[in-house]
Amino acid sequence: MIKLLFIRLVTCFILLFSVTKMEAQTATNKGRNKTSLSTLNGSWRIVSINENGRINNRGQLSNIIAFNDGFYSWFGPDSTGNWNRGGAGTYEISGNTLKQEIQYSSWPERIGTTNLNEIQMKGDTVYLRFKQRINPKGEDITANFPASEYKWVKSKQ
């Protein structure tokens, strides 16, 4: 009987913590401009990457990125086709700049990094142009990465 009561109390505590955490995240996002954030809501598939003028059409194996009112997550395959890469974090849109802050990543050294990209939307297609990357120490490391442009298409499924 005591064991059952203990399990119920632990379950209630976990549920209470989960609801409190969700409410805190919602309250944090209330001050953000939902109109601009929600323009990206949904799932997107990266269909091509142009790095230093070399276009890489992704074909069937492409990264998937999902946005929802200030939060994003992505996952994709490595060079062998295994789906074992991913990350997540927060995002903001200001004018034509998409700012992503990495909070989770399959590359731990990227956690805390900020990416800035120029964003342009045309219907169900998004074009991103890499602008700047700042590491967790606040150092601009943009020069270490190729000039790149991404083309995303909104997932219909």
MORAQUI-V368755 format. One record per residue. N is the residue number from 1. RES is the residue in one small letter. OMEGA is omega in radians with two decimals (999 if undefined). D_FIRST is the distance of its C-alpha to the first C-alpha in Angstrom with 1 decimal. Layout:
N;RES;OMEGA;D_FIRST / N;RES;OMEGA;D_FIRST
This chain:
1;m;3.14;0.0 / 2;i;3.12;3.8 / 3;k;3.13;5.4 / 4;l;3.10;5.2 / 5;l;3.12;6.3 / 6;f;3.13;8.7 / 7;i;3.12;10.0 / 8;r;3.11;10.7 / 9;l;3.11;12.5 / 10;v;3.11;14.4 / 11;t;3.11;15.5 / 12;c;3.12;16.7 / 13;f;3.14;18.5 / 14;i;3.12;20.2 / 15;l;3.13;21.3 / 16;l;3.11;22.6 / 17;f;-3.13;24.5 / 18;s;3.14;26.0 / 19;v;3.12;27.2 / 20;t;3.14;28.6 / 21;k;3.13;30.4 / 22;m;3.13;31.9 / 23;e;3.12;33.1 / 24;a;3.12;34.7 / 25;q;3.11;36.5 / 26;t;3.13;37.8 / 27;a;3.11;39.0 / 28;t;-3.07;40.8 / 29;n;-3.08;42.6 / 30;k;-3.14;43.7 / 31;g;-3.11;46.7 / 32;r;3.12;47.9 / 33;n;-3.07;50.6 / 34;k;-3.10;48.5 / 35;t;-3.12;51.7 / 36;s;3.13;52.9 / 37;l;-3.05;49.5 / 38;s;3.11;48.8 / 39;t;3.12;52.1 / 40;l;-3.09;50.4 / 41;n;3.13;47.1 / 42;g;-3.14;46.4 / 43;s;-3.11;46.9 / 44;w;3.14;50.1 / 45;r;3.09;51.7 / 46;i;-3.10;54.1 / 47;v;3.06;57.2 / 48;s;3.08;59.7 / 49;i;3.08;60.2 / 50;n;3.13;63.6 / 51;e;3.14;63.8 / 52;n;3.09;67.2 / 53;g;3.11;68.9 / 54;r;-3.09;67.3 / 55;i;3.10;65.3 / 56;n;3.05;62.3 / 57;n;-2.98;61.3 / 58;r;-3.14;57.8 / 59;g;-3.07;58.0 / 60;q;-3.13;54.9 / 61;l;-3.14;52.9 / 62;s;3.08;52.3 / 63;n;3.06;49.8 / 64;i;3.10;47.6 / 65;i;-3.14;46.9 / 66;a;3.12;44.8 / 67;f;3.04;45.2 / 68;n;3.01;43.3 / 69;d;3.04;44.4 / 70;g;3.10;44.7 / 71;f;3.09;42.5 / 72;y;2.99;43.7 / 73;s;3.12;42.6 / 74;w;3.02;44.7 / 75;f;-3.11;44.5 / 76;g;-3.10;47.2 / 77;p;2.99;48.8 / 78;d;-3.07;50.4 / 79;s;3.11;54.0 / 80;t;3.13;52.9 / 81;g;3.10;51.1 / 82;n;-3.13;47.5 / 83;w;-3.08;45.3 / 84;n;3.12;43.8 / 85;r;3.11;45.1 / 86;g;3.12;43.7 / 87;g;-3.13;43.1 / 88;a;3.11;42.0 / 89;g;-3.14;42.7 / 90;t;3.09;44.3 / 91;y;3.07;47.7 / 92;e;3.03;50.2 / 93;i;3.09;53.5 / 94;s;-3.06;56.5 / 95;g;3.11;59.7 / 96;n;3.14;60.2 / 97;t;3.03;57.9 / 98;l;3.13;54.5 / 99;k;3.12;52.6 / 100;q;3.07;49.6 / 101;e;-3.07;47.4 / 102;i;3.11;45.6 / 103;q;3.12;42.0 / 104;y;3.14;40.8 / 105;s;3.03;43.1 / 106;s;3.00;43.4 / 107;w;-3.05;46.1 / 108;p;-3.12;44.4 / 109;e;3.13;47.8 / 110;r;-3.14;48.1 / 111;i;-3.10;45.0 / 112;g;3.13;46.4 / 113;t;3.07;49.7 / 114;t;3.07;51.3 / 115;n;3.06;53.4 / 116;l;-3.14;56.0 / 117;n;2.98;57.6 / 118;e;-3.07;60.2 / 119;i;3.07;58.8 / 120;q;3.14;60.8 / 121;m;3.04;59.4 / 122;k;-3.10;61.5 / 123;g;-3.14;59.6 / 124;d;3.13;56.9 / 125;t;3.10;58.2 / 126;v;3.05;57.6 / 127;y;3.11;59.9 / 128;l;3.04;58.8 / 129;r;-3.14;61.3 / 130;f;3.14;59.9 / 131;k;-2.99;61.0 / 132;q;3.03;59.2 / 133;r;-3.13;56.4 / 134;i;-3.10;55.1 / 135;n;-3.10;53.0 / 136;p;3.12;50.1 / 137;k;-3.13;52.6 / 138;g;-3.12;54.6 / 139;e;3.09;57.4 / 140;d;-3.11;59.3 / 141;i;-3.10;59.1 / 142;t;-3.08;60.7 / 143;a;-3.12;63.7 / 144;n;-3.04;61.5 / 145;f;-3.13;60.7 / 146;p;2.99;63.0 / 147;a;-3.07;64.2 / 148;s;3.05;62.1 / 149;e;-3.12;61.7 / 150;y;3.03;58.8 / 151;k;3.12;58.9 / 152;w;3.04;55.6 / 153;v;-3.12;55.4 / 154;k;3.12;52.7 / 155;s;-3.11;50.5 / 156;k;-3.07;50.9 / 157;q;999;48.0
